[in-house]
Each structure stands twice: as structure tokens, then as C-alpha cells.
Amino acid sequence: MRASCISTPTRFRSLSTIATLVLTLAVLAGPSPRAEAYEVWVADQSDTGTESGGYLHVFDGASLAADPAGARPSATYDLAKVVNDVCHRATGKNVRRPHMIFFTSDGSHAVMSFLTGHVLILDAATKKLEACLSVGKNVHAAWPTPDRKMIITANIAEKTFGRIWTDYTAHKFSFDPAADVLDLASLEGRTRPDAAPICPITDASSRYAFVTLRGGGLLVVDVTATPMKVVATLTNREVHPAGCGGVQVGNTMYINSGGGWPASKFPDSASLSYDIYALDLSELPSNISAKLVSTRDTKFADAHGMVAVGRYIWNSDRAGNNIEIVDSLTNLSVGNVQLAGALAEDPAPDILAAAPDGSAVFAATRGITPLTGNDASVNNAKGSSPGIAVITVTDGGKGGVFRGIARLSNMRDGAETADPHGIAAR
């Protein structure tokens, strides 16, 4: 069923070049969800307007897990229709390419980032859009800190790392380019040759952000300081280029490195890359160390999404069409979930999300014409079945069974353009 959404501006706040806007989206009628119910949200990056838009699909999690092939969204929002006009008036540009989705630690709000530089903040229960902010030319990822005080952002185009201050209860969100932007280009050098940030994540304390870089290496940033301060670094020998996955288990932060950047344009990166690292947090802020846990750099492999299921780390290989599972107690690889086969020829699993009870893992599967992160010479991110892959978790997270794919579609001019990427569950 497709939701009909009406957007009405109700609030406007401006700080420097940033606009914050509140509008209301219509909510689907129906009974209140059960306490044990959960949702899975996925963003389709393909255009729904003229060089604008994208889809936000919301699924009932239990129905999706029980019957992937038969599952249909409980709500679908055409972002070109429900937010674009208002965001354009506020920021002077169209919203396009919804790339990532994260929920706040309490599940009350969703944060969506767009490759056009927009960050959208939505009330997760009502689907009301509370803020539309522009934080530059690009936002590859926007991560809400666990303490719910900030959203940190990665701007690849301008090589900047940003910070949005958040008060979800008061519906106030602010960003000051003079105080809340860290110029990463100025930190480039021989061991960090391309400092475009890819996917930042904070530790459980919400103090330290771990920023992966397109040319390799890592920056650890104290996001509570003003101006923000780099407190520890790793080189491109210690952490390979362009990681996007990150999750903390105990006192260890796990990150990955991946591909998607053609060497012809970005010689310090790679089209194909796959590494998983364990970062020891015990010596922060003075030092950070990384241990290589797994690598497939000599294979047709491209690491991207990562999620924790209990003590186990699940890491997607979108080129190799499988998910590797690592035991955080031993840092040993303990298994793989193979996705290519009878259910899907080439699903290209990308970003991962886990059901709140850990019973299932969901992977956004890429489109026939991938719009981001793909090198056409190797097609590391090209998929055959755009949608959501469903894996039932077994052995407490040590294994999984691939159940099928909920297909998504966006036909334009007779061609399938759907290209899911960001996915989250609450």
C-alpha cells in the first residue's frame, strides 16, 4: 500500500546557511503497533522526480521476515513529492539520492542523509518530518550519537566532517559552519593521501568519532570539543581505503575497508577491497591501534555494511555476494551466509540492519543500474534483484539462513531504476 503524504511547513529556524524546517506528513491509519512489533526502513536512491527525490519504504518487520518474497511495504513515501518543495525553499536545492538511514539510540527518530547535502530528521513513530537541513554539497552518511545530542556527518565532495546539535524533545536542530565543521583536506599527507570522509561512527560514550577515509587511514575525532579535535590517527597502511561499516562490541570498535572508487579517478583507493579491523579503544584519547581480522583483498570482494548480532560481527561483501561472520570473543571468522543462487543470481548485499531481537538480518540489495559506489569496469555494486534480502539468524548470531528477497521497483521509461542502499530497523 502506498501512503499519501501531505507536507505542511510548521516551523523555520535559520543559522548561517542552514535551514531547519518542520512539516507534517500524513500518517497511515490503523491500529497501534504491538510492543514486540518492529519496522524496517529502506531508501531507494533512484529518482522519483526531475533530478530529485527517491523512495522511502517502510515494512512491517515480522511480515518481512516471515515471507520475504510476498512482503509489501506498509508505507511508501515519494520524497520528490513529500519533502522536495519544502526543502528546496529552505536550502535552495533539490533533495536527491537518499543514501543512508540511522535511528536514534531510543528509536524515536530517524536520520536520513542525501548525497545532495541534506539531512532529514523524522519522528519515527508518526513519520513526521521535523527538520530539513543542508550541511554542504554532500552528506554520504549522517550518524546520530548514542547520547542523542549530536548528528555527525561525512561530506565527501568537500572533504569535511560536520556536527549538528540535536534536541529531539524540543524539536531544535542547529549547525554552525564556523564551529561545527572540520576541514579534513588540510590533514592530507603521504600516509593519508585522500581525506574524503566515508562513514563516521561514534563510540558508546558519544565522544569519539571514527572517520574512515577514501584514500585509507583513520581519524579519531573528539566531537565534544569546540572546535572538534583529531586526537588519534591511523595510516593507509594500517587501515585500507573507503570503509563504511562500523560497530562497537565491548571495548572494541570494528570497522571495514571497501571498494567502489575506480583507480582511474582515485588512485589512492580501489574498486575492490575487503578488510575487517578490530580497533582497541583502551588507550584513547592518546592512541588507537588496529588489528586486521579478515581480508579478501586478493579476491573479487567489496566490503560495505556491518552489524552486530549478539557477540558476532556480520560484514557484507557486495561483490562476492555473501556475509561473513566474525566472533568478537576470538576475532576469528566463523562462517559465511551465501546469497547468490536460486533465490537471487547476483543480489549485491550492501548496508545491513538487524531486527531488534536479533532474530533476523536484513540487507539492502543493489539495483541493475547502481547509482553509487560502483566501478563499471568491475561492477562491484551491480545487483540483479533490488530490494531487501532476509536472513534468519541461527546459533545466537553465529550463522544464518537466506530466506529470500522482498523486491522493490521503480520503472522509468521502461527501465528498472530501483537501487536500494540505506536500511535500518527499529
C-alpha positions in Angstrom: 0.0 0.0 0.0 1.4 3.4 -0.9 0.9 6.2 1.6 -0.5 9.6 0.5 1.6 12.2 2.3 0.9 15.9 2.6 3.6 18.2 3.7 2.9 21.4 5.6 5.6 23.8 6.9 5.1 24.5 10.6 8.4 25.9 11.8 11.5 27.5 10.4 14.9 28.2 12.0 17.9 29.6 10.3 21.6 29.6 11.3 24.1 30.8 8.7 23.5 28.8 5.5 21.5 26.2 7.3 17.7 25.9 7.3 15.7 23.9 9.7 12.1 23.2 8.8 9.3 21.4 10.4 6.4 19.9 8.4 3.9 17.3 8.9 3.3 14.1 6.8 0.1 12.3 6.9 0.2 9.0 8.9 -1.3 5.7 7.8 -4.5 4.9 9.6 -4.5 1.7 11.5 -4.2 0.1 15.0 -1.3 0.9 17.2 1.6 -1.5 16.8 2.2 -4.2 19.3 5.1 -3.7 21.8 7.0 -6.5 20.1 6.4 -5.2 16.6 9.2 -3.6 14.6 9.8 -1.8 11.3 12.4 -2.0 8.6 13.0 1.2 6.6 14.9 1.2 3.3 15.8 4.1 1.0 15.7 3.7 -2.8 18.2 6.1 -4.3 16.5 6.3 -7.8 14.9 9.5 -8.9 11.1 9.9 -8.5 11.1 13.5 -9.8 13.2 15.5 -12.2 16.7 15.0 -10.8 15.2 14.8 -7.4 13.5 12.5 -4.9 13.8 8.8 -4.1 11.6 6.4 -2.2 11.4 5.7 1.5 9.8 2.2 2.0 8.6 1.1 5.4 8.0 -2.6 6.1 6.4 -4.5 9.0 9.5 -6.4 10.2 7.7 -9.6 11.3 5.9 -9.9 8.0 9.0 -9.2 6.0 11.0 -11.8 8.0 8.2 -14.4 7.7 7.6 -14.1 3.9 10.2 -12.0 2.1 9.0 -12.8 -1.4 5.4 -11.9 -0.5 6.2 -8.8 1.6 5.0 -5.4 0.6 5.7 -2.0 2.2 3.2 -0.9 4.7 4.0 2.7 3.6 5.9 4.2 0.7 6.9 7.9 0.6 7.9 9.6 -2.7 10.4 12.1 -1.4 10.1 14.2 -4.6 6.5 14.9 -3.6 6.5 15.0 0.2 9.7 16.9 1.0 11.4 18.3 -2.1 9.5 21.5 -2.5 9.8 22.5 1.2 13.5 21.5 1.4 14.2 23.4 -1.9 12.6 26.5 -0.5 14.7 26.1 2.7 18.0 25.2 1.2 17.9 26.3 -2.5 18.4 22.8 -3.9 16.5 19.6 -4.6 16.8 16.5 -2.4 18.3 13.6 -4.3 19.9 10.2 -3.6 18.7 9.3 -0.1 21.7 7.3 0.8 21.8 6.3 4.5 19.2 5.8 7.3 20.0 5.5 11.1 17.7 5.6 14.1 18.5 7.3 17.3 19.5 5.0 20.2 16.0 5.1 21.7 14.4 4.5 18.3 12.3 7.7 18.5 13.8 9.5 15.4 15.2 8.6 12.0 18.1 10.4 10.4 18.3 10.3 6.6 21.3 11.6 4.6 21.2 12.7 0.9 24.1 13.0 -1.5 22.8 16.5 -2.2 23.9 17.6 1.3 20.6 17.3 3.1 20.0 15.7 6.5 16.3 14.9 7.2 15.2 14.2 10.8 11.9 12.3 11.2 9.7 11.3 14.1 9.9 7.5 13.6 6.5 6.6 15.1 4.4 9.3 13.3 6.6 9.7 10.2 6.5 13.5 10.7 9.5 15.3 9.2 10.9 17.6 11.9 13.9 19.1 10.2 15.4 19.6 6.7 19.0 20.9 6.9 21.7 21.5 4.4 25.2 20.9 5.6 27.2 21.3 2.4 27.4 19.9 -1.1 27.2 16.3 0.0 26.3 14.1 3.0 27.3 10.5 2.4 26.4 9.4 6.0 24.8 11.1 9.0 25.2 9.3 12.3 23.1 10.2 15.4 25.3 9.9 18.6 24.1 7.4 21.3 23.5 10.3 23.8 21.1 11.9 21.3 23.0 15.2 21.5 24.6 15.3 18.0 24.5 14.1 14.5 27.9 13.7 12.8 28.2 14.0 9.0 30.6 13.0 6.3 30.9 15.3 3.3 32.9 13.5 0.6 32.6 16.3 -2.0 34.1 19.0 0.1 36.3 16.7 2.4 34.7 18.0 5.6 33.4 16.4 8.8 30.4 18.1 10.4 28.4 18.2 13.6 24.7 19.0 14.0 23.4 19.8 17.6 20.2 18.0 18.4 17.4 18.4 20.9 14.8 15.9 19.8 12.4 16.6 22.7 12.4 20.3 21.9 12.5 19.7 18.1 15.5 22.0 17.8 18.4 21.3 15.5 21.3 23.6 14.7 24.5 23.7 12.7 27.1 26.5 12.6 29.6 26.1 9.8 32.2 28.2 11.7 32.1 26.0 14.8 30.8 22.6 13.6 32.9 21.8 10.5 36.3 20.2 10.5 38.4 20.6 7.3 39.9 17.2 6.5 41.7 18.2 3.3 44.2 20.1 5.5 45.1 16.9 7.2 46.1 15.0 4.0 49.7 13.8 3.6 51.8 10.9 2.5 50.1 8.3 4.8 46.5 9.8 4.3 46.6 11.0 0.7 42.8 11.4 0.3 40.9 12.5 3.4 37.4 12.5 1.9 35.3 11.0 4.8 33.2 8.0 4.1 31.2 6.7 7.1 31.7 8.1 10.6 30.6 6.4 13.7 31.0 7.2 17.4 31.8 5.0 20.3 29.3 4.3 23.1 30.4 7.4 25.0 29.4 9.7 22.1 32.7 11.4 22.5 34.9 9.9 19.9 34.1 9.6 16.2 35.9 7.1 14.0 36.2 8.6 10.5 37.2 6.3 7.6 38.8 7.9 4.6 38.6 7.4 0.8 42.4 7.1 0.4 42.9 5.0 3.5 43.7 5.7 7.1 41.5 6.7 10.0 40.9 9.8 12.1 39.6 9.7 15.7 37.8 13.0 16.4 36.7 14.3 19.8 33.3 15.6 18.7 32.5 17.2 22.1 35.3 19.7 21.7 34.8 23.1 20.0 36.4 23.2 17.6 36.4 19.5 17.1 39.8 17.9 17.6 41.6 15.0 16.0 43.1 13.0 18.9 44.4 9.9 17.2 45.2 8.7 13.7 46.0 5.6 11.7 47.7 5.5 8.3 46.6 4.0 5.0 48.9 1.0 5.7 47.1 0.3 9.0 43.5 0.8 7.6 42.9 0.4 3.8 40.6 2.8 1.9 37.0 3.7 2.0 35.4 1.7 4.8 31.8 2.1 5.6 30.9 -0.4 8.2 31.3 0.2 11.9 30.0 -1.3 15.2 31.3 -1.4 18.8 31.3 -4.6 20.8 32.6 -4.2 24.4 35.8 -2.1 24.3 36.5 -2.9 20.6 35.3 -0.9 17.6 35.0 -2.9 14.4 35.4 -1.2 11.0 35.9 -2.3 7.5 37.5 -1.1 4.3 35.9 -1.5 0.9 35.9 -0.6 -2.8 33.8 1.3 -5.2 36.2 4.0 -6.2 37.8 3.5 -9.6 41.6 3.8 -9.6 41.5 5.8 -12.8 39.9 8.7 -10.8 41.0 7.9 -7.2 44.4 6.2 -7.4 44.8 6.0 -3.7 41.6 4.0 -3.3 40.3 0.8 -5.1 37.4 -0.6 -6.9 37.7 -3.9 -5.0 38.8 -4.1 -1.4 37.7 -6.1 1.7 39.2 -5.9 5.2 37.8 -6.1 8.7 39.6 -4.4 11.5 39.3 -4.5 15.3 40.2 -1.2 17.0 41.3 -1.3 20.6 39.7 1.6 22.4 41.5 1.2 25.8 44.2 3.8 25.1 42.0 6.6 23.8 42.4 9.6 23.5 46.2 9.3 23.3 46.4 6.3 21.0 44.4 3.9 18.8 45.6 0.6 17.4 44.1 -1.7 14.7 44.2 -5.5 14.2 43.4 -7.0 10.9 40.7 -9.6 11.5 39.8 -10.7 7.9 40.9 -9.8 4.4 39.8 -10.7 0.9 41.8 -8.0 -1.0 43.1 -10.6 -3.5 39.6 -11.7 -4.4 36.5 -10.3 -6.2 35.3 -8.7 -3.0 33.9 -5.4 -1.7 33.2 -4.9 2.0 30.5 -2.4 2.9 27.8 -2.9 5.5 28.3 -4.2 9.1 26.1 -5.0 12.0 26.4 -6.8 15.4 24.2 -9.7 16.3 24.9 -10.5 19.9 28.7 -11.1 20.1 29.0 -11.7 16.4 30.0 -9.2 13.7 28.2 -9.6 10.3 30.0 -7.9 7.4 28.6 -7.8 3.8 30.6 -8.5 0.7 28.6 -6.9 -2.1 30.9 -8.0 -4.9 31.2 -11.6 -3.5 27.5 -11.9 -2.6 27.9 -13.1 0.9 28.0 -12.1 4.5 31.0 -13.0 6.7 30.5 -13.7 10.4 33.3 -12.9 12.9 33.2 -13.9 16.6 34.2 -10.9 18.7 35.5 -13.1 21.5 38.2 -14.6 19.4 38.3 -12.2 16.3 38.1 -15.3 14.2 35.9 -15.8 11.1 33.4 -18.4 12.0 31.2 -18.6 8.9 29.5 -17.1 5.8 26.0 -16.7 4.5 26.0 -17.2 0.8 23.3 -15.2 -1.1 23.9 -15.9 -4.8 22.0 -18.9 -6.0 18.4 -20.0 -6.7 16.8 -17.1 -4.8 18.9 -14.4 -6.4 21.5 -14.6 -9.1 23.5 -11.6 -8.0 21.9 -9.7 -5.1 24.9 -7.5 -4.2 24.2 -7.1 -0.4 25.1 -3.6 0.8 24.1 -2.0 4.1 22.9 -4.3 6.9 20.3 -3.9 9.7 19.4 -6.4 12.4 15.9 -7.0 13.9 15.8 -5.5 17.4 15.5 -9.0 18.9 18.4 -10.4 16.8 16.2 -12.9 15.0 16.9 -11.7 11.5 19.3 -9.6 9.5 18.2 -7.5 6.5 20.5 -6.4 3.7 19.7 -3.8 1.1 20.3 -5.4 -2.3 21.5 -3.2 -5.1 20.0 -2.4 -8.5 20.6 -3.4 -12.0 21.9 0.1 -12.6 23.7 1.1 -9.4 23.7 4.8 -8.8 26.5 5.0 -6.2 29.7 3.1 -5.2 30.0 1.1 -8.4 33.0 0.9 -10.8 31.5 -0.1 -14.1 34.8 -1.8 -15.2 34.2 -4.4 -12.5 30.6 -3.9 -11.4 31.3 -4.4 -7.7 28.0 -2.9 -6.7 25.7 -4.0 -9.5 22.9 -6.3 -8.5 20.2 -8.4 -10.1 17.4 -8.1 -7.5 16.9 -4.6 -6.0 15.2 -5.0 -2.6 15.7 -6.4 0.8 17.4 -9.7 1.5 16.2 -11.5 4.6 18.5 -13.8 6.6 17.2 -15.8 9.6 19.7 -15.8 12.4 20.8 -19.1 13.8 23.1 -20.2 16.7 22.7 -16.9 18.5 24.3 -15.0 15.6 27.0 -17.5 14.6 25.0 -18.5 11.5 22.2 -17.6 9.2 19.8 -18.9 6.6 19.0 -16.9 3.5 15.2 -16.8 3.2 14.6 -14.6 0.1 14.3 -11.1 -1.2 11.5 -8.6 -1.0 11.7 -7.0 -4.4 11.4 -3.2 -4.9 10.8 -1.5 -8.2 10.9 2.0 -9.8 10.2 1.7 -13.5 11.1 4.8 -15.5 10.9 5.0 -19.3 10.6 1.2 -19.5 13.7 0.5 -17.4 14.2 -0.7 -13.9 16.0 2.0 -11.9 15.4 0.9 -8.3 18.6 1.0 -6.3 18.2 0.4 -2.5 21.0 1.4 -0.2 20.4 2.7 3.3 18.4 0.4 5.6 17.6 0.4 9.3 15.3 -1.4 11.8 13.6 -0.3 15.0 
